[in-house]
Amino acid sequence: MSAAPEGARPLAVFDIDGVLADVSHRLHYLDVHRWEKFFAAAHADPLLDEGADRLRAAQDEYDVVYLTGRPERNRRLTETWLKGFGLPTGPLFMRPDDDHRPARYVKREVLRLLAREREIAMILDDDPAVVRVLEADGWPVELATWLPHSSTLQDAQENQGRT
């Protein structure tokens, strides 16, 4: 049970890569483990209209927060990208720079902390492993399917703990 401030709206939690940002153009960097280039190229990600439409609709009922596997060092780039598409820039929860655990564990931990303060009404993520773990925990999670999930990205998320 959350200890939400009186009148606080529930939270809608959105992932960024694969939900709002089309990362397809930069996946080739993951094949050769060029992490800095992969993240630096995020400024050029096209917006995924389906995800943006879902976020805008969620704002009618919920307070939106972002929960991404992007490292903290990419905060400014990420906020600038969100602002450039007219999306709210936060709250933005990011992976600590030195945390290489699989995304499902990082995100589960952050959600547990958020739930202490606020009700979590919905979660939208493109990583099937994240969705499986969160569903098993009873979270209201949905798999974003509008950008096919890449095996390269899955390896980065699950085996390398980098996004």
C-alpha positions in Angstrom: 0.0 0.0 0.0 1.3 3.4 -1.0 1.5 6.5 1.2 0.4 8.8 -1.5 -0.1 12.5 -0.7 -3.8 13.3 -0.5 -5.2 14.1 -4.0 -2.1 12.6 -5.8 -3.0 10.8 -9.0 -1.7 7.3 -9.7 1.4 6.9 -11.8 1.8 5.7 -15.4 5.3 4.4 -15.9 6.8 4.6 -19.4 10.0 3.0 -20.7 11.7 5.1 -23.4 13.7 3.0 -25.8 11.3 0.9 -27.9 8.3 2.5 -26.3 8.8 6.2 -27.2 12.1 6.2 -29.0 12.9 4.2 -32.2 16.3 2.8 -31.5 16.6 0.8 -34.7 19.1 3.1 -36.3 21.6 2.6 -33.5 21.4 -1.1 -32.8 24.4 -1.9 -34.9 26.6 -0.4 -32.2 25.5 -3.1 -29.8 26.8 -5.8 -32.1 30.3 -4.6 -31.4 29.8 -3.4 -27.8 30.2 0.3 -28.7 28.1 1.5 -25.7 29.1 5.1 -25.7 28.3 5.5 -29.4 25.0 3.6 -28.9 23.8 6.0 -26.2 25.3 9.1 -27.9 23.2 8.4 -31.0 20.0 8.5 -29.0 19.6 12.2 -29.8 18.6 11.2 -33.3 15.9 8.6 -32.3 12.7 9.1 -34.2 9.6 9.3 -32.0 7.3 6.2 -32.0 3.9 7.7 -32.5 2.0 4.9 -30.8 4.0 5.3 -27.6 3.7 9.1 -27.7 -0.1 8.8 -28.2 -0.3 6.4 -25.3 1.7 8.7 -23.0 -0.5 11.8 -23.9 -3.7 9.8 -23.3 -2.3 8.6 -19.9 -1.7 12.2 -18.8 -5.5 12.7 -18.6 -5.7 10.3 -15.7 -2.2 9.8 -14.3 1.0 11.5 -13.5 3.6 10.2 -16.0 7.1 9.1 -15.0 9.8 7.5 -17.1 11.7 4.3 -16.1 14.5 3.6 -18.5 17.5 1.3 -18.6 19.6 4.2 -20.0 22.5 5.2 -17.8 22.4 8.3 -15.7 25.1 9.9 -17.7 22.6 10.3 -20.5 20.1 12.3 -18.5 20.6 15.6 -20.3 20.5 14.0 -23.7 17.3 12.1 -22.8 15.6 15.2 -21.3 16.5 17.2 -24.4 15.1 14.5 -26.7 11.8 14.3 -24.7 11.5 18.1 -24.8 12.2 18.2 -28.5 9.1 16.1 -29.1 6.9 18.1 -26.7 6.9 15.4 -24.0 7.3 16.0 -20.3 10.9 15.7 -19.3 10.4 13.9 -16.0 10.3 12.6 -13.5 13.0 10.4 -15.1 14.4 7.3 -13.4 17.6 6.1 -14.9 20.0 3.2 -14.3 23.0 4.2 -12.2 26.1 4.4 -14.5 27.8 1.4 -12.7 24.7 -0.8 -12.5 24.9 -3.6 -15.1 22.1 -5.9 -13.7 19.5 -7.0 -16.2 16.8 -4.4 -16.8 14.1 -6.5 -15.1 15.9 -6.3 -11.8 16.7 -2.6 -12.0 13.1 -1.7 -12.9 11.5 -4.0 -10.3 13.6 -2.3 -7.6 12.7 1.3 -8.7 9.0 0.3 -9.0 9.0 -1.1 -5.5 10.4 2.2 -4.2 7.9 4.3 -6.2 5.0 2.1 -4.9 5.8 3.1 -1.4 4.8 6.7 -2.2 2.3 6.4 -5.1 -0.1 3.9 -6.7 1.3 2.4 -9.9 -1.7 2.3 -12.3 0.1 1.2 -15.5 3.5 0.3 -16.8 4.5 0.2 -20.5 7.7 -1.5 -21.5 9.0 -3.2 -24.7 11.3 -5.8 -23.0 9.5 -9.2 -22.7 11.8 -10.2 -19.8 10.9 -7.1 -17.9 7.2 -7.6 -18.6 7.3 -11.3 -17.5 9.0 -10.4 -14.2 6.7 -7.5 -13.5 3.6 -9.5 -14.4 4.7 -12.3 -12.1 5.0 -9.7 -9.3 1.4 -8.5 -10.0 2.2 -5.1 -11.6 -0.2 -3.6 -14.2 2.3 -4.0 -17.0 1.8 -4.1 -20.8 4.2 -5.1 -23.5 4.7 -2.4 -26.1 4.7 -4.2 -29.5 4.9 -1.4 -32.0 8.6 -1.7 -32.5 9.7 -5.3 -32.9 12.0 -6.3 -30.1 15.5 -6.9 -31.3 17.6 -9.9 -30.3 20.6 -7.5 -30.2 18.8 -5.3 -27.8 17.6 -8.2 -25.7 21.1 -9.5 -25.3 22.2 -6.0 -24.2 19.4 -5.8 -21.7 19.6 -9.3 -20.3 23.2 -10.5 -20.6 25.2 -7.2 -20.6 23.0 -5.1 -18.3 23.6 -2.0 -20.3 20.2 -0.7 -21.4 
